[in-house]
């Protein structure tokens, strides 16, 4: 049999960045200075075309959080996502999910398994977990030229981020100044003790907007207000594709729980008497407490539906978790009900973008980030 020869360049193609399918005049209000600006137009929350554009540019084209490395690896050493897969061996790696022979998917999207190699079910070509071609039955080819197409993947404090398009800016630039606020909690040494999954009938951005303000807290979160004054804290304005701020704990409170008491293990270097709330674009919300870290990882499934995976991370020695989990499960459900009501409101033919209150500057920062991304997707790489 004669040897096969193929071009050796990477088949990854750069795509032209285009603006979102939203009338630019409808974004004008959201891009005005704080105090003059409005919310996003209805199409940002309801349009299937806008949703599809976001999936390509905000998720595939940015740094999508897939969850905790340890938790994913425990479910198998191969995971398939939408168009790419992740392997776990010496370190997490991401690859385009197709065989280099005839482009058959190596693993069906949404599945995971634990095997010593990646095997194409079409013609049996197999790959090492590091992407190197292992075997090509009855084909005489150069293994050096036909490994899987690797995509950028980063383990940050135990969370796995992947740039599925392969053309985002460096993760360090995406992160900006955020690490100094998260590092004191040492999330990499914490364990996921509990995870709840919620399906919410609301756009993913509505969930993030709700997360970034406590203007609503006195009316729908009496339990939260009992341990944290809703008007406390400050928001940050620093480099990176993230939005966030802090809130104080009341004098009697050690943490966020029904009685303000911690029944866990305090994190040694975590700031006391405060909780930090951070949204790392596009889909990871971090709530950093003195004794635990809670995350909301958003997976949009349509313009009007989002799956949220809420996880609670504690010190490995912590035994009691209910004091935090039960408290936040209630607060989560209060938030989801409000977000679903907002979704119904923005879906009305009579909806017009409303103004922002003076204490909603973090919401303004989030909307500004989204609006700039709609107008110039590449700008997200420069922040």
N, C-alpha and C positions, 0 to 999 in steps of 0.2 A: 504494500500500500504506500502511496506517495505521502509525504509529509504535508500537513496543512500549513498555510501561511496566511496571516491576517494583519491588518493595520494594528499597530501597538498603542496608538493614542487612546486616551480615555474617551468613552462614548458619551460622557456627561455633557449636555448641551446647555449653554447659557441662554436664558430666555429674556426677551425684551421686557423691561419693567413698564407697566401701563397703569394709568390711574384707575381707581375704583369706578364701577358703573353707577356713580352718583352724580347728579347735576352739581357742578361746582358752586352754583349760586346757593344751593341748599346747605353747603358746608360753610358758607361765609359767616353765619352766626356763631357756629362753634369755634371758629378761628379768631374771633374778636378778643380783645384783652379781657382779663377777668374783671367782672363787674358789668361788662357789656355783653358777654357771650351768652349763648343759649345751648340747649342740649342738641344731640345729633338729630338729623331728620328721620322720619319714620322708616324710610327704606333701609337705613343702617341696622334696624332691628327686625325687619319683616321680609326683606327681599331675598329670594333664593339666589339671584344673580350676585348680590353683594356677599352673601354667605359663601358662595363658591369662590369668589375672588379672595375673600379673607383666608379661606383654607389654603389657597396657593401662596399668598403673599405674607400673611401674618403667622401662619402655622408652619407649612412646609418651607416657606422662605425665611423663617426666623429660627429661634431656638426653642423648640417644643419640649416641655417637661413631660417625661414618660412615667415618672414615679421614682420610688426608692430603688437603688441598685440592688440592695440586699433582698428586698421583697420580690423583685422581678427575677433575680437569679434563682431564688428558691422555687420558682414555678417552672423552671426549665432553663437550659442553656441556649435555647433558640426561641425568639419571639418574632412574629411577623406583624407589622403594622401596615398602614396604607401606603404601599409602594416600596417599603424598605423593611429590613429585618435587623435585629440586634442579637449579638451573641455574647456569651459570658464565659470567659476562660481566665487568662491572666488579668484581663481588664475588659470592660464593656467595649464592644465595637459595633458600628452600624454599617450596613451595606445595602446597596440597591437590591431589591428582592427579585432577581432574575438570573437564570443560568447564562453563562457566557457563550453557550453553544447556540441554542435556538430561543433563548429568552423566556423559557417557561418559568413560572414562579417556583421558587424553591420551597416555600411554605405558604399555605393559605393565610390570607389576612385575618388577623384576630385569633390565631392559634399559637400554641407554644408546645415545645417538646424538649426532651433531654436525650441527646444522642451524641456520639463522639464526632460526628461529621455532619455537614449539610449535604443532603443528597437530592439531586433533581429527580422527580418522579417520572420525567418524560423519557430521558435516555440514560439515566444513571450516572451522569457526571457528579462527582463529589468534591467537596471543599473542606479544608480545615476550618476550625473555628476562627482562625485569624484571617480567613478569606482566601488563602492560597489554594490553588487547584491541586487536589489530591489525586484524582484519577479520572481519566476519560476513556471508558471502555472501547476498545477496538479503534481508537483514534490516535494517530501519531502526531502529537502537537507539542509545542514548547509550553510547558507548564508555567514558565516565568511570565508569559504574556497574557494569561487568561485567568488571573485571579478575579475575585469579585470586586466590584467598584465600591471602594470605601467612602463613607460619608463622615462628616465631622460629628464627633460624640464627646461629651465632657461629663465627668463625674464631679459635681460641685457639692461638697459637704454631704455626699451620699445620695443626691438627686441626679438622675440621668437626664441630660439634655441632648437632643439630636437636631441637626440642621438637615432635613431630608432633601432639600434641593441642592445642597452642597455649595451654595453661593452666598451665604450670609456673611456678615463681618465677623471678626474674632469674638469669641465668647467674652473675653475680658472687656472689650469695648461695650458689648451688650450689657454686661453687669455693671460697668462704671464703678461708682463708689459704694455699691451695696454691700460688698463683702465685710467691710469694717463694722457694719451694723448687725450682721448675722453671725460672724465668727465667734463672738463671745459666748454664744449658746452651744458651740461645738456640736452642731447637728449630726456630724459624721459618727459620733460615738453614741448617739441615741438609738433606741429601738422602737419600731412601729408596734405598738401594743394593741391598738384597735383601729379598724377602718370601717366607715359607713359609706355606702354608695347611695346617692340621691339622684332621681331624675326629675328635672324641673322644667316646667312648660314656660320657659323664658329664654331670651337671647343671652348668650354668654356675657356680653358687655353690660347688660342690665345687672347681672350678678356682681360684676366687678365694680360698677358704679355704686351699688348699694353697700358693698364692702368698704368703700373708701370714704364713707361719711357716717356720722352718728347723729345727724340732724333728726333722723327718724327714731332714734333710740327711746326718747321719753314716751312715745306713743305705743311702740310695739315691743320694747325690751325692758320691762320693769325689773326683771331679775338681773340683767346686765347693769342697769343704772344703780342698783343697790350696792354694787361692788366697784363701780367705776363711773365717775362723773362724766356725763355725755359731752360736756363742754370743755373737758380737760385736754391737755396735750398740744402737740404742734406737728405740723407736716414738714417734710424735708423737700428741698429743691436742689438736687445734686445730679451729677452726671450718671447716665445709664438709662436703659429702657425699663424703668420701674417707677412706681409711685408709692408713697407711703408716709406714715406718721406714727405718733405714739399717743397713748392715753394713760392717764394716771390711775392708780388704784386708790380706793378710799383708805382712810387712816387705819381702819380695822382689818383691811383685806391684805392677804399675802399673795393671792392669785385670783384668777377668774373661776369661781365656783359659787354654789348657792349661798354658802355662808362666808365666802372669802377665805376659807382655810385651805391649806394645802395638805393633802394626805399622801403626797408623793415624796420625791427627793428633789430638793432645791438644786438648780444647776449652778455650779460653783462660781462661774464668771459672769453669769447673767445679771443684768441690771435689776435691782429690786424696786418694788412699788411702781412698776410701769409695765405696759404691754406694747410691743411694737407690731404694727400692721403694715405689711408690704405686699404689693402686687407686682410680680416680675412678669413683664409682657412675654408671651401672650396669655399664659394660662395657669400660673402658679401664684396662689395667695398664701402668704406666710404670716402666721400669728405667733409671735414669740413671747412666751410667758416666763416668769422666774423659775418655774419648775416643769414646764413641758413646752413643746412646740406643736402647734396644730397647723395643718395645711389643707387647703382646698385646691384640688387639681381639676380644672375644667376641661371637659371634652365636648365641644359642640357637635351635635348630631344633625341639627338643622337650624334654620334661622330662628325658630321658635322653641327649640328644645335643647337642653344641655344636661349632660351627666356630670355630676360632681363627686369626686372621690375625696372624702374627708378623712384624714389620718391624724392620729394623736401619737406623738413621739415622746417617750419618757427615758429617764436614766435607766440603764439596764437593771439596776437594783430595785427600781420602783415596783411595788406589788399592786397598790390601789390605783385604779384609773377612773372609776366611775364618777368620782367627784368632778372631774373635768369633762368626761365624755357625756354624762347625762345633762350637765349644764349647757354645753354647746349644742347638743342634739336638739334641745328645746329652742335655743337661739337660732340655730340653722333653720328649723321649720318655720319659725316666725318670719325669718328673712325670705324663705322661699315663697311663702304665701304672698308677701308684699311684692316680690319680683314678678310673680305670675300675674298679679293685678296690674302692675305696670305694663307688662307685655300686652295684656288685653287693651289697656289704654292707648299704647302707641299703635296698635292695630286698627284703631278707630279711624274712619275716613275724616273725622273732624280734628284729629291730633295736629297740633302745631308745636314745634320745639319751645319749651318754656325756659325761663331764666334760672340762674343758679343763685342760691342764698349766699350771704357773705362767708359762712363757715363751710362752704362746699368747695374750697380751693383745691383739695385733693381730687375731687371729681373733675374739676376743670383741668387739672394736669393730665388725668387719664384721657379725657375727651380730646384734649389738644394732641396728645400722642397718637390717638387713633386717627384724628382728622388729618394730621400731617402725613401719617402713613397712607391714608386714602389718596391724598394728593400726590405724594412722592414716596413710593414704597422704599426706595433706596435710602431715604433720610433716616430710616430706623437703624441703619448701620453706622450712622455718624454721630448719634447722641451719646 
